[in-house]
Amino acid sequence: MQTAADGSAATWEELTTLFRDLVQKAAPSGAMLFLLPPTEPVLQLSMLYGTSWHIAAPWARIRVEEAIPAAEAVRDRHLVWVGNPDQFALHYPRLALLVPEHALAAAPIVAGDDVLGAVCLLWPSWRPARLGRGERAAIESFCRRAGLLLRTAAEGGRPLVPGSRPRVLEPVRPHLPDTAEVMAAYDFAVRLPGAMSLDLEGRTTFVSDAAADLLGASPAELLGARPWEHLRWPGEPTFAERFRASVISHRPAHFTVVRPPDRRLSFHLYPDVSGVSVHITPLPPAPSHEPDRSARHSAAPGGPTAPYHLMHLAAALTETVGVDDVTEKVADQLVPAFGASGLVLMTVDEGRLRIVGHRGYDPAFLAPLDGVSLSSSAPPARALTLQQPAFFTDFAQLRSTHPDAVRYEDRDAWAFLPLIIRGRPVGLLVLSYNRARHFLPTERYLLVSVAGLVAQALDRARLYDAKQRLAHALQRDLLPRDLPAVPGLRVAARYLSAGHGMDIGGDFYDLIRCDENSAAAVIGDVQGHNVQAAALMGQLRTAVHAHAAAGTGPGELMARTNQLMCDLNPGLFASCLYIHLDLAEHRAALATAGHPPPLLRRPDGGTEIVRVPVGLLLGINADADYATTDIPLPPGTTLALYTDGLVEAPGVDIDDAVAELARQLDRHPTDDIDSLTDALLRHALRGVPRTDDIAMLLMHTMR
């Protein structure tokens, strides 16, 4: 059960009632409710229906930027429906890998301007491919009412904060059976050759005497236990895996195992939202001439969800980029999935261990461990130096091996897992548990396998981060660090990388002070996202700066810059817009080489797109001409220059996007250039993925 860290119990019950009403009306096979705390962009699983916590544990924390339907619903503030399994696999491969053959709906919980959470519902894929009107109405009603409830709780000073585990709803039943029906169901079960009932966690809730006899155990031994853990022979991991697959897919499953020495048993599994019914029947021995294809004992590690969690973590790590991404994914997955109370992820840097992420610890406790030498006797350093995983059942065992070990709160069991790549130490993963824990050989094997996956992801992430630091340093040096102060002119600039490739773009901007009463502004975009594009951008910016300082007019400046680019012959093209501002005469002259038109907001508040004769892109034809256009620039005028990354998006007409940007400029009648620039940037980034860099330069002539 979830413990409400904050918020009254009554409010939690109200939310539970709303959630239960939703699953009754929409009739999903599974449902998850996520809350979005104001402190971090992470959806936290708060309520669960139709599946077990162990299966849902990898979704305990979903970062808002992830490629997950619930996160997409929150980002875009609209309902996400995926009714086709092929589309499910295409757009959400990691989710489809683990929850195959399903239809899904995810919707944001919104109150006013705030997104407070999301709800996600699953149905088997054999349902209709379209979301029904009643189902949509039930989802929308729930989101509206839940949003109001959450906002009211927050405004009352009692916000709902998820606990360590979600609240798991009891199954919705059409009606409760009377005594006669209960007895009839019992009689039906005991008449079968062997009948068992398992809850969604795999624990035995009913077993007939006949079933217990077939399994070679007493009913008392089986009740409350997972059969594949109590009886090691029923084809593990077949039973565990088939159980998990049946719970997730809501489809019957069948398999055959051999009870030693040679008794063949057939298992049929029938799932619903409350659990799984198991029908066991004996089979005749396999003919001696026919190979026995029954599942036999396997030494596969872990219980029913161990391979599932390992596969989920592997899939999640493929989406990581930098070290921070790896840290978040590992913490989000391992802590709930493997029952850990705390996690620390460390890397090796110049003979010392550096903490790059943690979960379930006070940073003050970890501070002395950050930077510890590999030559020290501390448990993390010792495990990594020996390149051997270390497992400690309780703190007494840890203390006997490491007398100087310091205990954190009530942590008892520990696992120190070296992260090794081809014999080279990359870092260390530390897991701790609040209770004593006997690490069985299968669990140790699984945790070491997990460490191998984390090591590979962390090594790639460190290389990526190193490249990014180099790219950012290069980008920072190529763009102006500070714009000059120009009397009578307020300016603001922004640069936002698209975040792909080397993260070096060819977008550039500059402001050049020509004399006391004039200045020049330039913005451009070199084709490509690589070192060559960045180098060419630096050359163009230098050329424009030199010509502007010499007083060259806009048209001639553009022609000379074009000639230079053609002489360099880089095999790339560039767009460019140059404006000379005469602040004394309140006029501006501009020329463009294939660049998006600037926007101008007049002092009276009207906004227009400045139509300028568009010349050829730079680098195409050395003899190209570029026309100069004069425009009035009275005090109180705002000019917006931008690159096409601000208005270009898949499926969006660029002319429509420029017109909408002009409307946004008109809707923010402020002289605060910085806040205006941020508002335009927020509008452009909202809901539409950007694939190009963005550069912006806004100028406001003072009255």
N, C-alpha and C positions, 0 to 999 in steps of 0.2 A: 504494500500500500504506500501511496505517496504521503509524505509528511509535508504539511503546508508550512513552509518556512515563514511566510508572512501571509496576511489575509485571513479573515475569519473563516471558521469551519462552515458557517452558514453559507458564505459566498461560494466556497468550494462545492458545497452540496447543490447549490443552484446551478453552477456550471455543469456538474455531473448530470443533473436532471435534463438540462438542455442537450447535452451530448447523447444521453440515452434516448431522448426523444428523436434526435436526428437518426440514430441507427435503426430505430423502430420504423421510421417513415421511409428512409432510403434503402433499408435492408441490404447493407454491404456485407461482404464476407469478412472484412476487417476495416478498422478505422483507427486513426491516430490524431490526437489533438496536440498542437504545439503552441507554446507561449513564447513571445519575443520580449525578453526583458529590455529595459531602456539602457542597460549598462554595456551590452555587447551585441553585435549583429549575429546572434546565434539562436536558432529555433530550438527550444528545449521540449522534449517529449513529456507531456503532462498527463495524458489519458490515453488508454489503449483498449481496443475491443477486438475480439475475434482471433487473436493470436497470442503467443506467449511473450513474456518479457525477454527471455533469452534469445528468441528469434528477432525481436524488435530492437534489442540493445544497440546494434550498430547505428540505429537512427535516433539514439538518445539526444544527440546534439548535431544539428545541421546548420552549417554556416550559410548565411543569406546569399553569398555569391556562388554557391555550388550548383551543379547541373542536376538538380533534384526538383520535381514538380512543386513541392511545398515551398521551396525557396524561390522558384520562379514566380509562383503566385504572389508571394510577398513582394518581390522586386517590382513586378509589373502591375500589382494591384488588380488582378483579374483572375477569374476562374480558369484553371487549366484542366482540360479534358483530353484523355488519351484512350480511345475505345478500340483501337486497332493494335494487336500485339506487334505487328511489324513496325508500326510507327513508334510504339513503346520502345522497342529494341533500338531503333534508329536514333531517337532523340535522347533516351535515357539508358544507355547501354549498361552502366553499372547497376542500376536498379533492376533492369530487366534480367540481368544475369542471375540475380538472387531471388526475384519474384517474377518468374516467367508466366506467360499466358494469363495476364490480368488486364482488366480495364481500370482506369484510375481517374479520380477527380480530386483536385486540390484547389482550395479557395482561401483567400486572405480574410482575416478578421480585422476589420477596419472600424475605427471610431473617429469621425471627423477627419483630420489630416494624419492621424497616427495609425500605423499598422501594429496590431497588438499580438498577432499570432496567425496560425493557419490550421486548417483541418484537411485531412487527407483520407479518402475513402477508396477501398478496393473491392472489385467484383471479379469473379471468374470471367475469362474472356469469352465464354460461350453466350453471355448475355447480349442484348441488342447493342449494336455499335454506337448508337446515339444516346446521349444522356437524356433520360426521360424528363418530361415537364415537372412531374411531381418530385422527382429526385432533385432537380435543380432548385425548385421552390423550397424544398426542405433544407438544402445546403445554404441558400441565400438567407432564409429565415434564421437559421442557427447562427450564421456569421454576424448578422445584424444584432440579434439579441445578445450573443456572447460579447460582441464589441461594446455594447452599452453596459453590460454587467462589469466587464473588466475596467472600463473607463471610470464607472461610478466607484468601484473599489479603490482605484488608484487616487481619484480625487478626494476620497474619504480618508486617505492616509494609510490604507490597508491593501496595497497592491498584492496580487496573487503571484507568488514566486514558486516555481516548481521545486519539489524535493529531489532527493537522490534517485528515486524511482517513480515511474508514472503510476497513476491510479488505474488499475485494471478493472474494467466493468464486467460484471456478471453477464452471461449470455441472455439475450432477449428471447423469452419463450412465449409462444402463442397463448398458452394457459398452463396453470399448475395442475398436475394430475391429482385425482382424488385417490383415496386408499385402494379402491378396487383396481384402478389403472396401474398403480404402483405394483400391486401384487401380480397383476397380469404380466407386466413387463418383467418382473423378477422371474416368474414361472417360465416365460419365453426364453430368458437368458440361460437358466439352468438346464433347460431341455437341449440346448445346443451342445455339440461335442465339446466346445471350449469357448467361453465368452469372457472378455476383459473389457474394461473401460479405462481410458487414460485421459487425464486433463490436458490442457494445452501445454503444460510444462513437461508432459511425459510421465507423470506420476500415476500409479495405479490407484483408481478410486473404487473399482469393483473387479472381482475375479471369482468366477465360479469354481467349485471344487474340481470339476472336470478339467477346466483350463489349468488350474494349479497342478493337477496330477500330470497333465501333458508336459508341463514345464519342469516337473520334478522338484516342486517346492510347495510349501504350505501357503494357504491364503494369507496368513498372518505375516509371513516373510515378504510377500509381494506387495501388500497394501501399503501405499505411501512411497513405494520405491519405483525407480525407473527400471523396467525389466532388463534392459540391456546393460545396466550397471550391476544389478543384483546377480543376474545369470550371465556369465561371460561367454556362454556358448551360442546364444541365438544369433549367429551370423553378424556380429558387430564388425564393421559399422552398418551392415545392411538394415537392420531393424531401426537403428537410430536415424539413418539417412532417409529411409522410406517414411518414417514417422514425420520428420521435419518437412519433407517434400509434400506429404499429404496435408499437413496443417497449412502450409503456405498456399498450395494450389487448390485446396478444398476438393480434391479428386480422390476417389478410392485408389488404394495401392495393394499390390499382392507380391509376395515373395515366399520362397521356400528355404528352410534351414534344416540342418541335421543336428539333432540332440545326441551327443555322444552316448554310446559309440556309433549307432547307425539308425536311429529313429528319425524318419523324415517327417517334418511338420510343415503344414501350409498355413500362412498368415494372410488374412484379408483385413485391410484397414478401411474404415468408413468415417470420414471426418465431418464435423460441423463446427459452428462457432463456439461450442462448449468443450469440445475435446474430440477424441477418436475412439470409436468402437472397434474392437479387435475380435475377429472370429478365427479360432485355431482349430484345425482338423488334422488328424493323423493321415499319413500317406503310406502306401505299401512301399517296401524297399525297392530301390532302383534295380533293374535287371543287371546281372553281373556283367553282361556284354555291353551295357550302355554306360557311358561315363556319367558320374553323378555331378550335375551342374548346380547342386544346392550350394547356398552360401555357407562358408565355414568360418571358423574363428579367425579373426584378423587382429593384428597388433596395432591397428590404426589408433592414433592418439585421440584422447578426449571423448566427450559425450556426444549427444546428438547434434549439438550446435558447433562443435569445435571446427570441423572442416568448413562449415558455413562461415564462421567468423574469420577464419584464415583466408578464405576466398574473398570475403568482403573487404578485408584489410588490403589484400593484394590489389583488388580492383580500385579501392580508394587511393592507394599510393600512386597508381598510374596517372592520377589527375593532379598530383602535387607538382609544384614548380620550385619554390624556394624552401629554405630551411624552416621558415615560419609555417608554411603550408604543411610540411611533413610533421612538424611538432603538433599542430592542431589536429591533423588526421589521426596520428598515433594516439594522442590523448583521448580524442573523442571516441575512438574505436576500442582501444584496449581496456581502459578503465571500466566501462560498463560491461563489456563482453566477457572479461575474464575475472570479474569480481574484485578487482584491485581497489585499494583505498587511496593509493597515491602513485604517481609516476614521475620520474625525472629522466630527461633525455639530455645526454652530454656529448660533446664532440672533443676531439683531440686537436690541440693547437699549440705547436712549439713545445711539446713535452708536458703540456698541462691539460687538465680536463676543464672544459668550459660548459656551463649549463646554458642550453639554448631553449629549454622549455620545461614546464612542470605542471602538474595537476594534483590538487589535494595537499599542498604544502604551503606553509607560511614562508614567504621569500626570505625573512630574517633568519630562519633556521638553515636555509640552503646557502646563504651568503658565504660562510666559511669554506664550503665545498667548491665554490666557483673559483677555478684557478689552481686547484690542488695539483701538486706535482705527481707525475706518474711514478716517481721513485718513492713516494710516501707509502706508508703501511695502511692507509685508509682502505676500507672494503672496495670502493669503486676502482681506485687505482690498482689495487692488488688483482682484482678480477681481470682488468684489461691488460695488465702486464703479463699475467700468466696465460691470457687468451683462453680462459676456461670459465664457463658459467658457474656461478656459485648460488646455491639454494640453502636457505636457513629456515628450518621449521618454526622456530620461535626466537625471541630476542636473546634468551639465555644461550642458545646455540651460537648466535652471532657474536655474543659477548665473549664466549669461550675461545672463539677463533680470533676475534679482534677486540682485545680488552679495552681499547680506547673508543670503541663505537658509542655514539650518542643516540639515544632513543628519541623518536619524534612521537609525542602524545602517546597513544596506546598501540602503536604499530608493533606487530609481533613477528610476522613472517616476511621474508625478504627474498627477492630474486635479482641477482646482478648478472646481466646478459651482455657480454662483449659484442660489439658490432664490428665484424671483420669482413674485409673485402680482399680476397686472394692473399691472405696472410697479413694484410696491412690493417692495423687498427684504425677504425673511423670514429668510434665513440662508444658509449655505454648506455644501455637502457636499464633503469632500476624500477622494479615494481615492489610495492609494499602492501601489506594486508593487516587489518586490525585484529585478526584472530590468528592463532596458530594454524599452520597449513602444511599438510604432508604432501609434498610435491611428488606425485607418482611418476614413474618413468615415462608414461605416455604424455603426461602434462609437461614434463621437462622437455621432451622431444618437441612438443608443439611450441613451447615458448622459445626454444632455440631456433625453430623454423621461422617464427615471427621475427626474431632478432635479425635473421638473415635478410628478410624482406626489408626491414627498416634500414639496415646498413646500406643496401643498394640504393634505396630512395634518398637517404641522407647524403650519400656520396654524390649522387647526381645533383641534389639540391645545393650543396656547397659549391660545386662547379658553376651552377647556374648563377648563384648569388655573386660569385667572384666576377663572372662576365658582366652581370648587371652593374656592379660597382664601377667597373671599367667604363661601361657604356654611359652611365650617369655622369662620371667625371668628364668624359669627352664631350657629352652634350652640354654640360654646364659651362665648359670652357669655350664652346663654339657660340653659345648664345650670350647676349649681354648680361652681365651680373647685376648691373643697376642701370636704370634709364636716367639720362641727364635731366636736371631740373630746368624747365623752360618757363620763363615768366609768362603768365597769362594762360598757361596750359596745364590741365590735370591729365595724367596718363595712368593707365593700368595695363598690365600684360599678364598672360597666362600661357603656359605650355603644358600639354598633357600627352604623354606617350600612349600609343595604342596598346602597349604591353605585350608585343609578340616579337619574335625574332631576337635580334640583338638589343632591341629596345632603343636603337639609335635611329632617329628619323631625319628627314631632310627639311622639315618645316623650320622657318626662321622668321625673326622680326627684329626691328631695330628702330631707335629714335635718335636722330642726329641734330644737334643744335648747330645751326648755320651761323647766326649772328644774334644780336640782342632781340630782334623782332621777328625772326623766322626760324623754322625748324623743318626737318624732313622726316617722314615715316616710311618704312618699307616693310612689306610682309611677303613671304614667298614659300614655295613648296617644291623641293627637288624630288624627283621620282625615286622611289625605293626606300628600304629600311635596312641600311647596312653601312659599313664604314665608308664605302665609296660615296654614297649619297651624303653622308655627314661631311666628308672632306670637301665635296663640291659645294655644299651649302656654305661652308666657311669661306671658300674662295669668292663666291658670289656676294656674300655679305660684306666682305672686305672691299670688293670692287665697287659696290654701290656706295659704301661709306666714303671711299676716296673721291668718286665722281660728285657726290653730294657736297662734300666739303669744298670742292673746287667750283661750286656754283653751277654745275651742269643742269640744264632744264630736264623735266621728266621724260619727254619723248626721246631726246638725244641720249640721256642717261640709260634708258632702256635699250636703245639701239647699240650703244657701246658695250653694255653688259652682255647683250646677245652675241655680239661679235667675239667677245672674249670666250664665251662658252663654246661657240662653234670652233674657235681656234684650239681650245683644250680638247675637243672631240671626246668627251667622256662616255658617249653612248647613252646618255641620260638627258631628259628634258626637265624643264622647271617652269613653274608659273611664278609671276611676280607682280606686285602692285606697289607703285611709288607715288607718294604725295608730298608736294612742297607746300608748307603752310606759311602764309604771310600774315602774321598776327597783327601787324600795324594796319595793313590795308583790308584786313578781314576777308581774305580770299585764299583759295587753294588751287593748285594746278596738279593734275595727276595723269598718269599713264599706266596701262596694264598690259601684261603679256599672259593672256589666257587665265587670269586669276578671277575668282568669284568677286562680284561687285561689292563695294563698300556700302554700308548703311549710314544714313544721315538723319539725325533727329533735330528738327529745327527748334529754335527757342520757343516758338508757340506750341510745341508739343507734337506737331505732325512729323511722321517718319516716312522716309522714302528710300528706295533702292537707287543708288547713283548709277545711272546708265552711262557707261564709258565705252568708246570704240575699243573692241577687244583685239589686241594684236596677237601674233603667233606666239606659241610657247617659246621660251628661250632655248636655243640649241638646235632649232630645226633648219632655219634659213639665215645665213649670215647677212643677207641683204634686206632683211625684213625692216619695215618702217613701223613706228609706233606714234600714234597721235596723242597730243596733249589736250586735256579738257580742263577748262576753268570753271570753278563753282564758287558761289558766295559762301563766306564762313563767318557770319555775324557772331558776336559774343553770345554764349549760351548754347552753342551748337555742340552736338555730340557726334563723333565719327566712330564707327565700329569697323575694324579690319579683322579678317579671320581667314583661316585656310579651310579647304573643302572638308576636312575631317569633322568640322562643326556641323555641317549641313548634309553630309553624304552618308546614307545608310541604305542597306539592302531593302529593295521594294519601295523606296521613297523617291518621288520625283524631286530633283535638286531645286528646280524653280519654285516648287511648292514649299520646300524646306526653307529657302531663302526668304520667301514671303512670310512664312510663319515666324522666322527669326526677327524680321522687321516688326511684326505685330508684338512680339515679346519685348522688343526694345521700346516700343510705344507704350506698353503697359507698365513700364517701370520709370515713371517720370521723376528721376532723382539725379542730383548732381554728384552723388557719391559714386565715383567711377568704379571703385573696388567692389562695392556691393552689387552694382549693376553688372559688372563682368561675371561675378560668381553666379548671379541669377540667370544670365544667358547660358552659362556653362551647365548649370543644373538642368535647365530646360532641355538642352541638347542631349544630355546623357540619360535623361529619364526614359526608361523602358525600352530603348533601342540599343542593341549592342553595336559598339563602334569598332571599325576595323582599320582606322587610320589615325595618325597623330593629329592633335589640335593645337593651333597657335592662335592667340587673340591679342589684339592691341586696340584699346579704346582710348579716345582722346576727347576732352571737353574744354572748349574755349571759355574762359572765365569772363563774366560780365564786368 
